[in-house]
């Protein structure tokens, strides 16, 4: 690691446990899995992960607009 820091985010326990389980299955730490995911994440032309919905996605309501 070059510059390790704690994340300090509050996440759902079930998701944290699932993430920890995935890391264990891969034989690596949760931190290593996080780094690997971020470093290999496929981004679209917006610079966002491909699975992040577009604001103009049909059938989805904007949550921050009146």
Beta strands, then each sheet from edge to edge (+ up, - down):
end
